[in-house]
Amino acid sequence: MIEAQLEMTDKIGYLLLKKGIIDHKILEQSLKIKDNDQTKLKRNLAQILVDEFGYDHDIIFREVAVLYAFKELNIHPEELPEERVTEMKNLMTRQGKEVQKMLLDHRVIPFKFDEKQKDKLILAAVDPTDRNIAKVAYTLNIKKYEINYLRKKDYEKLITLLVSSENEYLKLVQEAGEEIQVVEDETSVNEEELDAEINKSALINLVEAALIEGTRKGVSDIHIIPKSGNKTEIHFRLDGKLMLWHTQESTLPEAVMAVVKDRSKGLDRFERERAQDGFIQREIDGHIIRYRVSVLPTVGTELKNKFESIVIRILDDRKVIRDLGKLGLTGYANTAFVKAISQPQGMVILTGPTGSGKSTTLVAALYQVINPTKNVLTVEDPVEYVIEGARQLKIGYKMNFEQAIRSILRHDPDIVLVGEMRDKETAETAIKLANTGHLTFSTLHTNDAPSAVARLFKMGVEPFLIAYAINIIVAQRLIRKLCESCKKRIVNLEEHLLPTGLELKDWVGHEIYDAVGCEKCNHSGYKGRMAIHEALYFTKEVRRLIVRAGEEIDEEALRDQARKDGTKSLRDSGFEKVQQGLTSIQEVIGATMED
């Protein structure tokens, strides 16, 4: 009787109760708030549940959308074509800043004009029941419109693409256009004069502008390099390549370095003779971004200068991949990797040079196995990304890397991530963890998967421990993707393949592309990166080869066995991406070694 009465008075409440999303107590409390709501526009029950009781917006409003027959937009903002994003930007800005503010306030995006009715605009709304949407439509000067429901999480991703706040610091640097006076001192840096130079806002604005611009451009690292003649260069590493972003003329490099140190935690501005590590944290476009700052003393041509090089790694949690399918693992590598991480124990090792995406792959793998029934512990130095559901140990002067790994054994772990196996002690402890019933993840710096086995052997780890503790070793590289806007299909394939030494018969029937270069890709011909993999899964035959090793591991025998099992080398994995039209032959050859 009560539920029948409720169905008549509040359909939203009835639906959510029936589906078990809310209980009777919450329903009663929310209805009471609704009846006593004194706000100008009375809120419906869905809005009250989200605002007052902290319910997940998307869970509640998906049901509301179904109830009131609002279509749901299933989109992946990061995969939208650039022309679609530009079209939405134009629709948002064409009526001026006041209308744009109204759209942002009510979380509405003019998504596109209907394909069948060209004068009807599709409005994507986070809350399709918001009564202000009619007013928003009116201010956009449209007579026909349709409201579609857009998930809040998708709205947040999409709005960062559409509305990037102005970089105020960069604007100030450009407007200032002033050259900061050179401080001349024949013997050493005069700290008082350096202070006066730093206090001129242009330098502070420059550093802050670099942090913001680097984050928005998707840069991985910012390099601040001192040069002779009172010059400092700021380079951005984008898609694995360094590019000059700004040159600061007529300024002591020490002044620029001092500003970075002052704005970082854990750095001593007056220390110029040793390496230092610190960090910066900023809120940019509504997201907390962390920056890892590395300072190294360097030698300059002018002996009076105490030069230092600074590299700032941008740690943007929005780039963390949780979906294993987005890592680029294909065929045998994908099957073997999923099988390896699905085991209750054993070791999963990622190998490759610095900046090859090893940590990204490990974090994605961890997210596949993390659940509330598992105690997941990580030991990293430094901790780069916060992993939800894991306890991440803090390395410091009171607890070093090796001590942390040893202590883990007494902390009842199920799954362990050891950031890097740097020496015999760390490697042995990590492998023993894997051998005693724990699923263990770690990294090594080697060229390919078989050479990682040889590296562990040379470290002094026993062959039987290597053979029976490890599930899989995956070698990884990052290669650049061809720019979709300007890539050019190769017509004369034979002529193109001749200098590379590749066989024409292996490439017939495939559409092969080459890099050209346009404004969208900074004339590089490439935009974005992807991973290629070589997976050495520890089959019975592989384990037997390792156990029978004499004084050294036979890497060639391991490679031959891996090929028989279905493993592709890094170069072959790269060529597979070329045949899919994703990258160029030159890029793969430049990023991998011959088999």
Rosetta blueprint (number, residue, H / E / L):
1 M L
2 I H
3 E H
4 A H
5 Q H
6 L H
7 E H
8 M H
9 T H
10 D L
11 K H
12 I H
13 G H
14 Y H
15 L H
16 L H
17 L H
18 K H
19 K L
20 G L
21 I L
22 I L
23 D L
24 H H
25 K H
26 I H
27 L H
28 E H
29 Q H
30 S H
31 L H
32 K H
33 I H
34 K H
35 D H
36 N L
37 D L
38 Q L
39 T L
40 K L
41 L L
42 K L
43 R L
44 N L
45 L H
46 A H
47 Q H
48 I H
49 L H
50 V H
51 D H
52 E H
53 F H
54 G L
55 Y L
56 D L
57 H H
58 D H
59 I H
60 I H
61 F H
62 R H
63 E H
64 V H
65 A H
66 V H
67 L H
68 Y L
69 A L
70 F L
71 K E
72 E E
73 L E
74 N L
75 I L
76 H L
77 P H
78 E H
79 E H
80 L L
81 P L
82 E H
83 E H
84 R H
85 V H
86 T H
87 E H
88 M H
89 K H
90 N H
91 L H
92 M H
93 T H
94 R L
95 Q L
96 G L
97 K H
98 E H
99 V H
100 Q H
101 K H
102 M H
103 L H
104 L H
105 D H
106 H L
107 R L
108 V E
109 I E
110 P E
111 F E
112 K E
113 F E
114 D L
115 E L
116 K L
117 Q L
118 K L
119 D L
120 K E
121 L E
122 I E
123 L E
124 A E
125 A E
126 V L
127 D L
128 P L
129 T L
130 D L
131 R L
132 N L
133 I H
134 A H
135 K H
136 V H
137 A H
138 Y H
139 T H
140 L L
141 N L
142 I L
143 K L
144 K E
145 Y E
146 E E
147 I E
148 N E
149 Y E
150 L E
151 R L
152 K H
153 K H
154 D H
155 Y H
156 E H
157 K H
158 L H
159 I H
160 T H
161 L H
162 L H
163 V L
164 S L
165 S L
166 E L
167 N L
168 E H
169 Y H
170 L H
171 K H
172 L H
173 V H
174 Q H
175 E H
176 A H
177 G L
178 E L
179 E L
180 I L
181 Q L
182 V L
183 V L
184 E L
185 D L
186 E L
187 T L
188 S L
189 V L
190 N L
191 E H
192 E H
193 E H
194 L H
195 D H
196 A H
197 E H
198 I H
199 N L
200 K L
201 S H
202 A H
203 L H
204 I H
205 N H
206 L H
207 V H
208 E H
209 A H
210 A H
211 L H
212 I H
213 E H
214 G H
215 T H
216 R H
217 K L
218 G L
219 V L
220 S L
221 D E
222 I E
223 H E
224 I E
225 I E
226 P E
227 K E
228 S L
229 G L
230 N L
231 K E
232 T E
233 E E
234 I E
235 H E
236 F E
237 R E
238 L E
239 D L
240 G L
241 K E
242 L E
243 M E
244 L E
245 W E
246 H E
247 T E
248 Q E
249 E L
250 S L
251 T L
252 L L
253 P H
254 E H
255 A H
256 V H
257 M H
258 A H
259 V H
260 V H
261 K H
262 D H
263 R L
264 S L
265 K E
266 G L
267 L L
268 D L
269 R L
270 F L
271 E L
272 R L
273 E L
274 R L
275 A L
276 Q E
277 D E
278 G E
279 F E
280 I E
281 Q E
282 R E
283 E E
284 I E
285 D L
286 G L
287 H E
288 I E
289 I E
290 R E
291 Y E
292 R E
293 V E
294 S E
295 V E
296 L E
297 P E
298 T L
299 V L
300 G L
301 T L
302 E L
303 L L
304 K L
305 N L
306 K L
307 F L
308 E E
309 S E
310 I E
311 V E
312 I E
313 R E
314 I E
315 L E
316 D L
317 D H
318 R H
319 K H
320 V L
321 I L
322 R L
323 D L
324 L H
325 G H
326 K H
327 L H
328 G L
329 L L
330 T L
331 G H
332 Y H
333 A H
334 N H
335 T H
336 A H
337 F H
338 V H
339 K H
340 A H
341 I H
342 S L
343 Q L
344 P L
345 Q L
346 G E
347 M E
348 V E
349 I E
350 L E
351 T E
352 G L
353 P L
354 T L
355 G L
356 S L
357 G L
358 K H
359 S H
360 T H
361 T H
362 L H
363 V H
364 A H
365 A H
366 L H
367 Y H
368 Q H
369 V H
370 I L
371 N L
372 P L
373 T L
374 K L
375 N L
376 V E
377 L E
378 T E
379 V E
380 E L
381 D L
382 P L
383 V L
384 E L
385 Y L
386 V L
387 I L
388 E L
389 G L
390 A L
391 R E
392 Q E
393 L E
394 K L
395 I L
396 G E
397 Y L
398 K L
399 M E
400 N L
401 F H
402 E H
403 Q H
404 A H
405 I H
406 R H
407 S H
408 I H
409 L H
410 R H
411 H H
412 D L
413 P L
414 D L
415 I E
416 V E
417 L E
418 V E
419 G L
420 E L
421 M L
422 R L
423 D L
424 K H
425 E H
426 T H
427 A H
428 E H
429 T H
430 A H
431 I H
432 K H
433 L H
434 A H
435 N H
436 T L
437 G L
438 H L
439 L E
440 T E
441 F E
442 S E
443 T E
444 L E
445 H L
446 T L
447 N L
448 D L
449 A H
450 P H
451 S H
452 A H
453 V H
454 A H
455 R H
456 L H
457 F H
458 K H
459 M H
460 G L
461 V L
462 E L
463 P H
464 F H
465 L H
466 I H
467 A H
468 Y H
469 A H
470 I E
471 N E
472 I E
473 I E
474 V E
475 A E
476 Q E
477 R E
478 L E
479 I E
480 R E
481 K E
482 L E
483 C L
484 E L
485 S L
486 C L
487 K L
488 K E
489 R E
490 I L
491 V L
492 N L
493 L H
494 E H
495 E H
496 H H
497 L H
498 L H
499 P H
500 T H
501 G L
502 L L
503 E L
504 L H
505 K H
506 D H
507 W L
508 V L
509 G L
510 H L
511 E L
512 I L
513 Y E
514 D E
515 A L
516 V L
517 G L
518 C L
519 E H
520 K H
521 C H
522 N L
523 H L
524 S L
525 G L
526 Y E
527 K E
528 G E
529 R E
530 M E
531 A E
532 I E
533 H E
534 E E
535 A E
536 L E
537 Y E
538 F L
539 T L
540 K H
541 E H
542 V H
543 R H
544 R H
545 L H
546 I H
547 V H
548 R L
549 A L
550 G L
551 E L
552 E L
553 I L
554 D L
555 E H
556 E H
557 A H
558 L H
559 R H
560 D H
561 Q H
562 A H
563 R H
564 K H
565 D H
566 G L
567 T L
568 K L
569 S L
570 L H
571 R H
572 D H
573 S H
574 G H
575 F H
576 E H
577 K H
578 V H
579 Q H
580 Q L
581 G L
582 L L
583 T L
584 S L
585 I H
586 Q H
587 E H
588 V H
589 I H
590 G H
591 A H
592 T L
593 M L
594 E L
595 D L
